[in-house]
Amino acid sequence: MDSGFIELTLGSYIISHGYSAKNKEIMEHVVSETFAKKIIPKTRIKSVSEKYILTDYVDGRWIYWEYQEDYEFVKKLLL
């Protein structure tokens, strides 16, 4: 049975706070020294690349999380 959640090992991340008056994306880079396991609701996931998983956040923000697992493994978790 699909639980609606996945567990990933996440590290550094980038928060997208929206756009400036000049239409430039406002990004905040947060560097983490280590990776940590986190459980993420599948409904928050917007996309996955070979390096980042993009999730929504509060107040219309998005977070690009760096993940430790293999891309194919993450893809299987989502299918």
N, CA and C atoms as a LAMMPS dump frame, in Angstrom:
ITEM: TIMESTEP
0
ITEM: NUMBER OF ATOMS
237
ITEM: BOX BOUNDS ff ff ff
-5.0000000000000000e+02 5.0000000000000000e+02
-5.0000000000000000e+02 5.0000000000000000e+02
-5.0000000000000000e+02 5.0000000000000000e+02
ITEM: ATOMS id mol type element x y z
1 1 1 N 0.843 -1.19 0
2 1 2 C 0 0 0
3 1 3 C 0.882 1.245 0
4 2 1 N 0.531 2.226 -0.791
5 2 2 C 1.268 3.474 -0.904
6 2 3 C 0.933 4.37 0.288
7 3 1 N 1.974 4.776 1.035
8 3 2 C 1.747 5.576 2.243
9 3 3 C 1.573 7.06 1.953
10 4 1 N 2.002 7.511 0.769
11 4 2 C 1.917 8.934 0.464
12 4 3 C 3.131 9.702 0.944
13 5 1 N 4.115 8.988 1.523
14 5 2 C 5.35 9.592 2.012
15 5 3 C 6.541 8.82 1.471
16 6 1 N 7.685 9.505 1.356
17 6 2 C 8.939 8.828 1.046
18 6 3 C 9.993 9.295 2.037
19 7 1 N 10.987 8.451 2.262
20 7 2 C 12.099 8.811 3.132
21 7 3 C 13.339 8.993 2.274
22 8 1 N 14.002 10.141 2.435
23 8 2 C 15.235 10.429 1.699
24 8 3 C 16.282 10.989 2.651
25 9 1 N 17.534 10.908 2.229
26 9 2 C 18.636 11.468 2.986
27 9 3 C 18.997 12.798 2.333
28 10 1 N 18.674 13.905 3.022
29 10 2 C 18.793 15.242 2.45
30 10 3 C 19.919 16.025 3.095
31 11 1 N 20.514 16.923 2.305
32 11 2 C 21.628 17.736 2.797
33 11 3 C 21.378 19.208 2.573
34 12 1 N 22.298 19.85 1.883
35 12 2 C 22.191 21.282 1.608
36 12 3 C 20.943 21.568 0.773
37 13 1 N 20.478 22.818 0.833
38 13 2 C 19.27 23.162 0.09
39 13 3 C 19.283 24.617 -0.334
40 14 1 N 18.412 24.908 -1.269
41 14 2 C 18.234 26.264 -1.779
42 14 3 C 16.76 26.616 -1.616
43 15 1 N 16.485 27.736 -0.962
44 15 2 C 15.107 28.199 -0.8
45 15 3 C 14.845 29.277 -1.85
46 16 1 N 13.786 29.104 -2.613
47 16 2 C 13.349 30.131 -3.55
48 16 3 C 12.265 30.95 -2.858
49 17 1 N 12.561 32.225 -2.617
50 17 2 C 11.645 33.112 -1.89
51 17 3 C 10.704 33.877 -2.82
52 18 1 N 10.805 33.637 -4.114
53 18 2 C 9.968 34.364 -5.067
54 18 3 C 10.827 35.193 -5.995
55 19 1 N 10.265 36.292 -6.458
56 19 2 C 10.942 37.126 -7.457
57 19 3 C 11 38.58 -7.022
58 20 1 N 12.076 39.246 -7.421
59 20 2 C 12.242 40.674 -7.127
60 20 3 C 11.381 41.495 -8.083
61 21 1 N 11.377 42.794 -7.863
62 21 2 C 10.637 43.707 -8.744
63 21 3 C 11.187 43.67 -10.169
64 22 1 N 12.454 43.257 -10.313
65 22 2 C 13.074 43.148 -11.638
66 22 3 C 12.984 41.729 -12.193
67 23 1 N 12.088 40.921 -11.616
68 23 2 C 11.817 39.554 -12.061
69 23 3 C 13.023 38.623 -11.914
70 24 1 N 13.867 38.889 -10.921
71 24 2 C 15.016 38.023 -10.63
72 24 3 C 14.649 37.143 -9.439
73 25 1 N 14.876 35.84 -9.582
74 25 2 C 14.524 34.91 -8.512
75 25 3 C 15.396 35.183 -7.275
76 26 1 N 14.767 35.214 -6.113
77 26 2 C 15.461 35.458 -4.849
78 26 3 C 15.759 34.1 -4.214
79 27 1 N 17.054 33.746 -4.158
80 27 2 C 17.475 32.429 -3.691
81 27 3 C 18.31 32.557 -2.417
82 28 1 N 18.082 31.639 -1.485
83 28 2 C 18.871 31.556 -0.261
84 28 3 C 19.537 30.181 -0.23
85 29 1 N 20.857 30.143 -0.251
86 29 2 C 21.612 28.885 -0.24
87 29 3 C 21.98 28.53 1.194
88 30 1 N 21.613 27.312 1.614
89 30 2 C 21.923 26.839 2.959
90 30 3 C 22.8 25.598 2.821
91 31 1 N 24.021 25.674 3.349
92 31 2 C 24.968 24.568 3.245
93 31 3 C 24.931 23.759 4.531
94 32 1 N 24.757 22.455 4.373
95 32 2 C 24.748 21.539 5.503
96 32 3 C 26.008 20.688 5.461
97 33 1 N 26.637 20.504 6.584
98 33 2 C 27.856 19.687 6.664
99 33 3 C 27.546 18.201 6.532
100 34 1 N 26.331 17.808 6.875
101 34 2 C 25.957 16.395 6.848
102 34 3 C 24.6 16.222 6.161
103 35 1 N 24.293 14.983 5.854
104 35 2 C 22.975 14.618 5.34
105 35 3 C 22.155 14.033 6.488
106 36 1 N 20.838 14.167 6.411
107 36 2 C 19.948 13.619 7.435
108 36 3 C 18.718 13.015 6.766
109 37 1 N 18.205 11.957 7.354
110 37 2 C 17 11.327 6.822
111 37 3 C 15.791 12.198 7.136
112 38 1 N 14.922 12.345 6.145
113 38 2 C 13.682 13.103 6.317
114 38 3 C 12.559 12.359 5.603
115 39 1 N 11.372 12.479 6.137
116 39 2 C 10.186 11.904 5.511
117 39 3 C 9.423 13.046 4.855
118 40 1 N 9.13 12.873 3.566
119 40 2 C 8.504 13.934 2.775
120 40 3 C 7.166 13.446 2.219
121 41 1 N 6.099 14.223 2.374
122 41 2 C 4.842 13.859 1.718
123 41 3 C 4.998 13.968 0.196
124 42 1 N 4.56 12.966 -0.506
125 42 2 C 4.666 12.981 -1.973
126 42 3 C 3.931 14.167 -2.578
127 43 1 N 2.898 14.63 -1.924
128 43 2 C 2.11 15.748 -2.454
129 43 3 C 2.905 17.05 -2.485
130 44 1 N 3.991 17.151 -1.714
131 44 2 C 4.819 18.367 -1.703
132 44 3 C 5.874 18.359 -2.793
133 45 1 N 6.122 17.209 -3.413
134 45 2 C 7.186 17.085 -4.406
135 45 3 C 6.714 17.622 -5.747
136 46 1 N 7.492 18.544 -6.303
137 46 2 C 7.149 19.155 -7.591
138 46 3 C 7.96 18.57 -8.737
139 47 1 N 9.241 18.232 -8.494
140 47 2 C 10.076 17.615 -9.527
141 47 3 C 11.312 17.008 -8.881
142 48 1 N 11.983 16.157 -9.671
143 48 2 C 13.22 15.517 -9.224
144 48 3 C 14.217 15.574 -10.367
145 49 1 N 15.447 16.007 -10.059
146 49 2 C 16.547 15.954 -11.029
147 49 3 C 17.593 14.999 -10.469
148 50 1 N 18.702 14.853 -11.149
149 50 2 C 19.74 13.944 -10.673
150 50 3 C 20.43 14.448 -9.408
151 51 1 N 20.243 15.706 -9.058
152 51 2 C 20.887 16.263 -7.869
153 51 3 C 19.902 16.78 -6.824
154 52 1 N 18.767 17.305 -7.276
155 52 2 C 17.829 17.963 -6.362
156 52 3 C 16.42 17.382 -6.447
157 53 1 N 15.73 17.467 -5.305
158 53 2 C 14.296 17.21 -5.277
159 53 3 C 13.649 18.546 -4.881
160 54 1 N 12.722 18.995 -5.693
161 54 2 C 12.053 20.282 -5.473
162 54 3 C 10.741 20.039 -4.738
163 55 1 N 10.586 20.731 -3.594
164 55 2 C 9.345 20.61 -2.822
165 55 3 C 8.78 21.995 -2.546
166 56 1 N 7.481 22.042 -2.306
167 56 2 C 6.904 23.322 -1.901
168 56 3 C 7.152 23.526 -0.414
169 57 1 N 6.989 24.766 0.021
170 57 2 C 7.289 25.167 1.383
171 57 3 C 6.22 26.167 1.806
172 58 1 N 6.36 26.797 2.933
173 58 2 C 5.368 27.753 3.416
174 58 3 C 5.392 29.05 2.618
175 59 1 N 4.271 29.732 2.606
176 59 2 C 4.133 31.061 1.995
177 59 3 C 4.554 31.113 0.53
178 60 1 N 4.294 30.048 -0.218
179 60 2 C 4.587 30.039 -1.643
180 60 3 C 6.039 29.83 -2.007
181 61 1 N 6.86 29.532 -1.031
182 61 2 C 8.283 29.282 -1.306
183 61 3 C 8.48 27.849 -1.8
184 62 1 N 9.635 27.62 -2.444
185 62 2 C 10.034 26.278 -2.88
186 62 3 C 11.404 25.987 -2.321
187 63 1 N 11.699 24.699 -2.102
188 63 2 C 13.027 24.292 -1.633
189 63 3 C 13.589 23.24 -2.578
190 64 1 N 14.812 23.475 -3.017
191 64 2 C 15.575 22.509 -3.801
192 64 3 C 16.499 21.775 -2.828
193 65 1 N 16.17 20.535 -2.484
194 65 2 C 16.972 19.742 -1.548
195 65 3 C 17.985 18.899 -2.31
196 66 1 N 19.224 18.9 -1.874
197 66 2 C 20.221 17.972 -2.392
198 66 3 C 19.973 16.627 -1.694
199 67 1 N 19.93 15.554 -2.462
200 67 2 C 19.676 14.246 -1.844
201 67 3 C 20.828 13.291 -2.12
202 68 1 N 20.96 12.292 -1.251
203 68 2 C 22.104 11.388 -1.302
204 68 3 C 21.823 10.131 -2.121
205 69 1 N 20.588 9.729 -2.222
206 69 2 C 20.238 8.499 -2.917
207 69 3 C 20.475 8.611 -4.419
208 70 1 N 20.455 7.486 -5.081
209 70 2 C 20.563 7.407 -6.529
210 70 3 C 19.25 7.872 -7.17
211 71 1 N 19.361 8.572 -8.301
212 71 2 C 18.181 9.087 -9.006
213 71 3 C 17.168 7.982 -9.32
214 72 1 N 17.632 6.848 -9.811
215 72 2 C 16.724 5.74 -10.17
216 72 3 C 15.98 5.225 -8.944
217 73 1 N 16.645 5.191 -7.791
218 73 2 C 16.006 4.773 -6.544
219 73 3 C 14.877 5.733 -6.178
220 74 1 N 15.147 7.029 -6.268
221 74 2 C 14.135 8.042 -5.927
222 74 3 C 12.952 7.938 -6.899
223 75 1 N 13.26 7.766 -8.16
224 75 2 C 12.206 7.641 -9.175
225 75 3 C 11.285 6.462 -8.854
226 76 1 N 11.852 5.341 -8.452
227 76 2 C 11.045 4.16 -8.109
228 76 3 C 10.159 4.417 -6.889
229 77 1 N 10.674 5.196 -5.933
230 77 2 C 9.865 5.528 -4.757
231 77 3 C 8.614 6.318 -5.131
232 78 1 N 8.725 7.102 -6.193
233 78 2 C 7.627 7.999 -6.583
234 78 3 C 6.627 7.351 -7.536
235 79 1 N 7.016 6.272 -8.18
236 79 2 C 6.12 5.621 -9.166
237 79 3 C 5.2 4.622 -8.506
